[in-house]
Amino acid sequence: MAWLVHEGRVIASLEIAESRKNRRRGLLGREGIEGALLLRPARGVHTIRMRFALDVAHLDGNLRVLSITTMAPGRVGKWSPRAGAVLEAEAGSFRRWGVERGMQLEICVE
């Protein structure tokens, strides 16, 4: 199990998609997600055929939040040339968790 952490505080449970197959699948076919999904490496995402809206954060190679947006289903998101990863969660999650632009995130794996 992995956890998304900021300044020693657990923000959410975390799934990590690092293989090409897992990144391509992402959250397709799901009705929702409890925590977040980290796609790494990734520079952009889409919500085509998604069943729910997403909060999307582009992260640099050190997991610092570069940008945040909310995407409705059926959209193609902006590509970020500086991004090394993309973090996805159900729409509204980042606000509840306090995730903001410039925030330094960490991954804790048990």
Short mmCIF file of the C-alpha atoms (twelve columns), coordinates in Angstrom:
data_MODEL
# 
_entry.id   MODEL 
# 
loop_
_atom_site.group_PDB 
_atom_site.id 
_atom_site.type_symbol 
_atom_site.label_atom_id 
_atom_site.label_alt_id 
_atom_site.label_comp_id 
_atom_site.label_asym_id 
_atom_site.label_seq_id 
_atom_site.Cartn_x 
_atom_site.Cartn_y 
_atom_site.Cartn_z 
_atom_site.pdbx_PDB_model_num 
ATOM 1   C CA . MET A 1   0.000   0.000  0.000   1 
ATOM 2   C CA . ALA A 2   1.223   3.477  -0.827  1 
ATOM 3   C CA . TRP A 3   0.265   6.823  0.682   1 
ATOM 4   C CA . LEU A 4   0.352   10.379 -0.620  1 
ATOM 5   C CA . VAL A 5   2.092   12.560 1.995   1 
ATOM 6   C CA . HIS A 6   2.730   16.282 2.528   1 
ATOM 7   C CA . GLU A 7   4.999   17.521 5.345   1 
ATOM 8   C CA . GLY A 8   4.683   14.201 7.185   1 
ATOM 9   C CA . ARG A 9   0.867   14.159 7.001   1 
ATOM 10  C CA . VAL A 10  -0.917  11.419 5.058   1 
ATOM 11  C CA . ILE A 11  -3.233  13.033 2.521   1 
ATOM 12  C CA . ALA A 12  -4.700  9.962  0.804   1 
ATOM 13  C CA . SER A 13  -4.153  6.362  -0.185  1 
ATOM 14  C CA . LEU A 14  -2.275  6.119  -3.455  1 
ATOM 15  C CA . GLU A 15  -2.226  3.764  -6.418  1 
ATOM 16  C CA . ILE A 16  0.816   4.053  -8.672  1 
ATOM 17  C CA . ALA A 17  0.646   3.299  -12.401 1 
ATOM 18  C CA . GLU A 18  4.175   3.096  -13.778 1 
ATOM 19  C CA . SER A 19  3.854   0.494  -16.527 1 
ATOM 20  C CA . ARG A 20  2.649   1.567  -19.952 1 
ATOM 21  C CA . LYS A 21  -0.343  -0.779 -19.641 1 
ATOM 22  C CA . ASN A 22  -1.388  0.557  -16.209 1 
ATOM 23  C CA . ARG A 23  -0.953  4.194  -17.266 1 
ATOM 24  C CA . ARG A 24  -3.040  3.607  -20.382 1 
ATOM 25  C CA . ARG A 25  -5.813  1.942  -18.337 1 
ATOM 26  C CA . GLY A 26  -5.740  4.595  -15.606 1 
ATOM 27  C CA . LEU A 27  -9.207  4.999  -14.103 1 
ATOM 28  C CA . LEU A 28  -11.141 3.837  -17.185 1 
ATOM 29  C CA . GLY A 29  -14.039 1.553  -16.351 1 
ATOM 30  C CA . ARG A 30  -14.180 2.554  -12.700 1 
ATOM 31  C CA . GLU A 31  -17.086 4.224  -10.943 1 
ATOM 32  C CA . GLY A 32  -14.741 6.176  -8.670  1 
ATOM 33  C CA . ILE A 33  -11.568 6.003  -6.581  1 
ATOM 34  C CA . GLU A 34  -11.102 6.270  -2.821  1 
ATOM 35  C CA . GLY A 35  -7.696  7.934  -2.866  1 
ATOM 36  C CA . ALA A 36  -5.552  9.036  -5.791  1 
ATOM 37  C CA . LEU A 37  -3.791  7.549  -8.805  1 
ATOM 38  C CA . LEU A 38  -0.268  8.603  -9.760  1 
ATOM 39  C CA . LEU A 39  0.642   8.147  -13.423 1 
ATOM 40  C CA . ARG A 40  4.402   8.166  -13.823 1 
ATOM 41  C CA . PRO A 41  5.878   9.102  -16.239 1 
ATOM 42  C CA . ALA A 42  3.103   11.245 -17.702 1 
ATOM 43  C CA . ARG A 43  2.686   14.779 -19.028 1 
ATOM 44  C CA . GLY A 44  -1.042  14.856 -19.695 1 
ATOM 45  C CA . VAL A 45  -4.295  12.927 -19.430 1 
ATOM 46  C CA . HIS A 46  -7.745  12.705 -20.945 1 
ATOM 47  C CA . THR A 47  -11.165 11.837 -19.532 1 
ATOM 48  C CA . ILE A 48  -12.626 10.287 -22.674 1 
ATOM 49  C CA . ARG A 49  -14.953 7.407  -21.678 1 
ATOM 50  C CA . MET A 50  -14.544 8.302  -17.989 1 
ATOM 51  C CA . ARG A 51  -17.574 7.905  -15.721 1 
ATOM 52  C CA . PHE A 52  -16.759 10.732 -13.317 1 
ATOM 53  C CA . ALA A 53  -15.005 14.105 -13.197 1 
ATOM 54  C CA . LEU A 54  -11.378 14.281 -12.069 1 
ATOM 55  C CA . ASP A 55  -9.076  16.593 -10.208 1 
ATOM 56  C CA . VAL A 56  -5.780  16.513 -12.122 1 
ATOM 57  C CA . ALA A 57  -2.414  17.779 -10.910 1 
ATOM 58  C CA . HIS A 58  0.685   17.961 -13.079 1 
ATOM 59  C CA . LEU A 59  3.766   17.224 -10.974 1 
ATOM 60  C CA . ASP A 60  7.431   17.811 -11.735 1 
ATOM 61  C CA . GLY A 61  10.032  15.057 -11.388 1 
ATOM 62  C CA . ASN A 62  10.312  15.757 -7.651  1 
ATOM 63  C CA . LEU A 63  6.505   15.578 -7.129  1 
ATOM 64  C CA . ARG A 64  6.014   19.334 -6.715  1 
ATOM 65  C CA . VAL A 65  2.552   20.425 -7.920  1 
ATOM 66  C CA . LEU A 66  2.903   22.511 -11.086 1 
ATOM 67  C CA . SER A 67  -0.786  22.977 -11.888 1 
ATOM 68  C CA . ILE A 68  -4.234  21.777 -10.865 1 
ATOM 69  C CA . THR A 69  -7.415  21.512 -12.883 1 
ATOM 70  C CA . THR A 70  -10.766 19.744 -12.729 1 
ATOM 71  C CA . MET A 71  -11.779 17.834 -15.832 1 
ATOM 72  C CA . ALA A 72  -15.287 16.713 -16.760 1 
ATOM 73  C CA . PRO A 73  -15.685 13.383 -18.574 1 
ATOM 74  C CA . GLY A 74  -15.020 13.457 -22.310 1 
ATOM 75  C CA . ARG A 75  -12.201 16.031 -22.285 1 
ATOM 76  C CA . VAL A 76  -8.588  16.101 -23.427 1 
ATOM 77  C CA . GLY A 77  -6.360  17.832 -20.911 1 
ATOM 78  C CA . LYS A 78  -3.450  20.163 -21.472 1 
ATOM 79  C CA . TRP A 79  -0.037  18.625 -21.923 1 
ATOM 80  C CA . SER A 80  2.674   19.968 -19.606 1 
ATOM 81  C CA . PRO A 81  6.238   19.738 -20.940 1 
ATOM 82  C CA . ARG A 82  7.664   20.234 -17.411 1 
ATOM 83  C CA . ALA A 83  5.573   17.453 -15.861 1 
ATOM 84  C CA . GLY A 84  7.087   14.137 -14.872 1 
ATOM 85  C CA . ALA A 85  3.891   12.710 -13.416 1 
ATOM 86  C CA . VAL A 86  0.156   13.318 -13.190 1 
ATOM 87  C CA . LEU A 87  -1.951  12.826 -10.074 1 
ATOM 88  C CA . GLU A 88  -5.668  12.019 -10.488 1 
ATOM 89  C CA . ALA A 89  -8.476  11.888 -7.936  1 
ATOM 90  C CA . GLU A 90  -12.254 12.339 -7.922  1 
ATOM 91  C CA . ALA A 91  -13.297 15.937 -8.494  1 
ATOM 92  C CA . GLY A 92  -13.331 17.884 -5.220  1 
ATOM 93  C CA . SER A 93  -10.713 15.680 -3.534  1 
ATOM 94  C CA . PHE A 94  -7.812  18.112 -3.896  1 
ATOM 95  C CA . ARG A 95  -9.824  20.889 -2.249  1 
ATOM 96  C CA . ARG A 96  -10.744 18.585 0.658   1 
ATOM 97  C CA . TRP A 97  -7.147  17.402 1.030   1 
ATOM 98  C CA . GLY A 98  -5.646  20.890 0.718   1 
ATOM 99  C CA . VAL A 99  -3.571  20.092 -2.390  1 
ATOM 100 C CA . GLU A 100 -2.368  23.358 -3.955  1 
ATOM 101 C CA . ARG A 101 -0.038  24.578 -6.673  1 
ATOM 102 C CA . GLY A 102 3.567   24.648 -5.422  1 
ATOM 103 C CA . MET A 103 2.980   21.968 -2.778  1 
ATOM 104 C CA . GLN A 104 5.734   19.353 -2.360  1 
ATOM 105 C CA . LEU A 105 4.278   15.844 -2.224  1 
ATOM 106 C CA . GLU A 106 5.905   12.580 -1.176  1 
ATOM 107 C CA . ILE A 107 5.116   8.905  -1.545  1 
ATOM 108 C CA . CYS A 108 5.286   6.595  1.458   1 
ATOM 109 C CA . VAL A 109 5.212   2.870  0.655   1 
ATOM 110 C CA . GLU A 110 4.592   0.226  3.328   1 
# 
